[in-house]
């Protein structure tokens, strides 16, 4: 959704557009969390029935998504020709009147039958060209994607932000997947009331407010962003350590809310910074690659730390590892951020931002 939204807004509004998209997504999560908490608190549904309700809503969403209008062309398949050949234009984009008049004069002098035959031949040629373009093999498309992938990630700035995206998203997903197991360990549900749904709702709501507010913050993220990634990741690691070693459910709730808000703040900034360095054709490629990297890393961590065929650790050792993981991210990006600031101070006239070579000028 984000890469489609950004493709229709001006570059100056990317930050706000990114914050709006993230806020709307979190508001949807908030509604779901509130609904789940109410259903449990008033004993309207059991956990099994809530799972069935979730399955039904997801099943309804699937055909609705399939009924949405599909694109008639894409960047790689069935592309239409957008530039009219044979008509010269001036530098300001207007049609060359002399050339246009000459062609019009010639066309008027041609006999009617020849004109019809010429138009028919041109239509056949156009169809042949469209078929030729539409017949591009999958290997050619994959090769083009690979070249675009290498070209985009040749930007160091984009590469660093993407590495943080993949690592932090992996840690966030792992924490969100197992945090309720930690809450159950700290305070078993049979010993008192649980407010897991309410905590999720509050964290989503505050996360939406944080993501929305970042759209109105004027900061040179190209200079200070990497230091912010390191500093706020360190705060997230501290929140995870508190959740792990202070066996109090309210501390766990508060730590999770802080951790989630910090992640939503940083991922919104990262998405904006990455999108600002790309042409709109590459949003889906880069965003998809970053999320794939996060899921691949998450699979490795789950297999090693959680799975019984790996270490099979308990929930406390697991969260100790997750907190240490974010501490490592904080150290790496804090050092990188300090180096970036030192370099910008040492060379004030040099551009700190390292844009991908010819990324904006590339034509598909």
Secondary structure, DSSP 4 states (H G I P E B T S, - for coil): -HHHHHTTS-GGGHHHHHHHHHHHHHHHHHHHHHHHHHHHHTTSS-HHHHHHHHHHHHHHHHHHHHTSPPPS--SSSSPPP-S-TT--B-TTS-B-HHHHHHHHHHHHHS-HHHHHHHHHHHHHHHHHHHHHHHT--HHHHHHHHHHHHHHHTT-HHHHHHHHHHHHHHHHHHHHHHHHHHHHHHHS-GGGS---HHHHHHHHHHHHHHHHHHHTT----HHHHHHHHHHHHHHHHHHHHHHHHHS--HHHHHHHHHHHHHHHHHHHHHHHHHHHHTS-GGGHHHHHHHHHHHHHHHHHHHIIIIISTTTT---HHHHHHHHHHHHHHHHHHHHHHHHHHHHHHHHTTTS----PPTTTTT---
